[in-house]
Amino acid sequence: MSKLLKNTDVLSGLFVLAIAAFFLIGGRNYEIGTLEEMGPGFVPLLLGSVLAALGVVLLVQGAATQATGLTVSGNWAIGPMILILGAIALFAFTLRHVGYVAACAMVVAISGLAAPDRRMREILIEAVLLAAISALLFVEAIGMPMPLFPWSN
């Protein structure tokens, strides 16, 4: 059993199964609907089912193969990871206060700082373009209920 838990495929399968359980349990109280009229529980059920199937495949493959030791090697770029996770958290906390355009531009700009080969001019151009294009796509085209700017509700 301890050899099995040192196998990276087995651990990956267990992790994917845990994520699948999160979606399946979280969406169980929502109406599923039909393929023509999907309810709010349709996507969590579909996503949880696909993840569960992939988790089982990983688990079975890992159990059938020789256990490979779980080792951590190489240089971990902690700074860029913190920047990217912080940018995502900042987006979540500022979306309602500064609007979608500014929050999206902030997440792209801060995430762009994680790449050492980027120039500030490139990052700012990408931030403006991605904020504008995604605002047009998500908020205007498909009508996601998010304020574009702080003054719009």
Contacts in CASP RR format, 6 or more apart in sequence:
PFRMAT RR
TARGET T0000
AUTHOR 0000-0000-0000
METHOD contacts of the structure
MODEL  1
MSKLLKNTDVLSGLFVLAIAAFFLIGGRNYEIGTLEEMGPGFVPLLLGSV
LAALGVVLLVQGAATQATGLTVSGNWAIGPMILILGAIALFAFTLRHVGY
VAACAMVVAISGLAAPDRRMREILIEAVLLAAISALLFVEAIGMPMPLFP
WSN
3 67 0 8 1.000
4 10 0 8 1.000
4 63 0 8 1.000
4 67 0 8 1.000
5 11 0 8 1.000
6 67 0 8 1.000
6 68 0 8 1.000
6 69 0 8 1.000
6 70 0 8 1.000
7 62 0 8 1.000
7 63 0 8 1.000
7 65 0 8 1.000
7 67 0 8 1.000
7 68 0 8 1.000
7 69 0 8 1.000
7 70 0 8 1.000
8 68 0 8 1.000
8 69 0 8 1.000
8 70 0 8 1.000
9 58 0 8 1.000
9 59 0 8 1.000
9 61 0 8 1.000
9 62 0 8 1.000
9 65 0 8 1.000
10 58 0 8 1.000
10 59 0 8 1.000
10 62 0 8 1.000
10 63 0 8 1.000
10 67 0 8 1.000
11 70 0 8 1.000
12 55 0 8 1.000
12 58 0 8 1.000
13 54 0 8 1.000
13 55 0 8 1.000
13 56 0 8 1.000
13 58 0 8 1.000
13 59 0 8 1.000
13 62 0 8 1.000
14 55 0 8 1.000
14 59 0 8 1.000
16 51 0 8 1.000
16 52 0 8 1.000
16 54 0 8 1.000
16 55 0 8 1.000
16 58 0 8 1.000
17 51 0 8 1.000
17 52 0 8 1.000
17 55 0 8 1.000
17 56 0 8 1.000
17 59 0 8 1.000
19 48 0 8 1.000
19 51 0 8 1.000
20 47 0 8 1.000
20 48 0 8 1.000
20 49 0 8 1.000
20 50 0 8 1.000
20 51 0 8 1.000
20 52 0 8 1.000
20 55 0 8 1.000
21 52 0 8 1.000
23 44 0 8 1.000
23 45 0 8 1.000
23 47 0 8 1.000
23 48 0 8 1.000
23 51 0 8 1.000
24 44 0 8 1.000
24 45 0 8 1.000
24 48 0 8 1.000
24 49 0 8 1.000
24 52 0 8 1.000
26 44 0 8 1.000
27 41 0 8 1.000
27 44 0 8 1.000
27 45 0 8 1.000
30 39 0 8 1.000
30 40 0 8 1.000
30 41 0 8 1.000
30 44 0 8 1.000
31 39 0 8 1.000
31 40 0 8 1.000
31 41 0 8 1.000
32 38 0 8 1.000
32 39 0 8 1.000
32 41 0 8 1.000
32 42 0 8 1.000
32 45 0 8 1.000
33 39 0 8 1.000
33 41 0 8 1.000
33 42 0 8 1.000
77 114 0 8 1.000
79 114 0 8 1.000
80 114 0 8 1.000
80 115 0 8 1.000
81 114 0 8 1.000
83 110 0 8 1.000
83 111 0 8 1.000
83 112 0 8 1.000
83 113 0 8 1.000
83 114 0 8 1.000
84 110 0 8 1.000
84 111 0 8 1.000
84 114 0 8 1.000
86 110 0 8 1.000
87 106 0 8 1.000
87 107 0 8 1.000
87 108 0 8 1.000
87 110 0 8 1.000
87 111 0 8 1.000
88 107 0 8 1.000
90 103 0 8 1.000
90 106 0 8 1.000
90 107 0 8 1.000
90 110 0 8 1.000
91 103 0 8 1.000
91 104 0 8 1.000
91 106 0 8 1.000
91 107 0 8 1.000
94 102 0 8 1.000
94 103 0 8 1.000
94 106 0 8 1.000
95 103 0 8 1.000
95 146 0 8 1.000
96 147 0 8 1.000
97 150 0 8 1.000
98 106 0 8 1.000
98 150 0 8 1.000
99 146 0 8 1.000
99 147 0 8 1.000
99 148 0 8 1.000
99 149 0 8 1.000
99 150 0 8 1.000
99 152 0 8 1.000
100 131 0 8 1.000
100 134 0 8 1.000
100 135 0 8 1.000
100 138 0 8 1.000
100 139 0 8 1.000
100 146 0 8 1.000
100 147 0 8 1.000
100 148 0 8 1.000
101 131 0 8 1.000
101 132 0 8 1.000
101 135 0 8 1.000
101 148 0 8 1.000
101 149 0 8 1.000
102 131 0 8 1.000
102 149 0 8 1.000
102 150 0 8 1.000
104 127 0 8 1.000
104 130 0 8 1.000
104 131 0 8 1.000
104 134 0 8 1.000
104 135 0 8 1.000
105 127 0 8 1.000
105 128 0 8 1.000
105 130 0 8 1.000
105 131 0 8 1.000
106 127 0 8 1.000
108 123 0 8 1.000
108 126 0 8 1.000
108 127 0 8 1.000
108 130 0 8 1.000
108 131 0 8 1.000
109 123 0 8 1.000
109 124 0 8 1.000
109 127 0 8 1.000
112 118 0 8 1.000
112 123 0 8 1.000
112 126 0 8 1.000
113 123 0 8 1.000
135 148 0 8 1.000
138 144 0 8 1.000
138 146 0 8 1.000
139 146 0 8 1.000
139 148 0 8 1.000
147 153 0 8 1.000
END
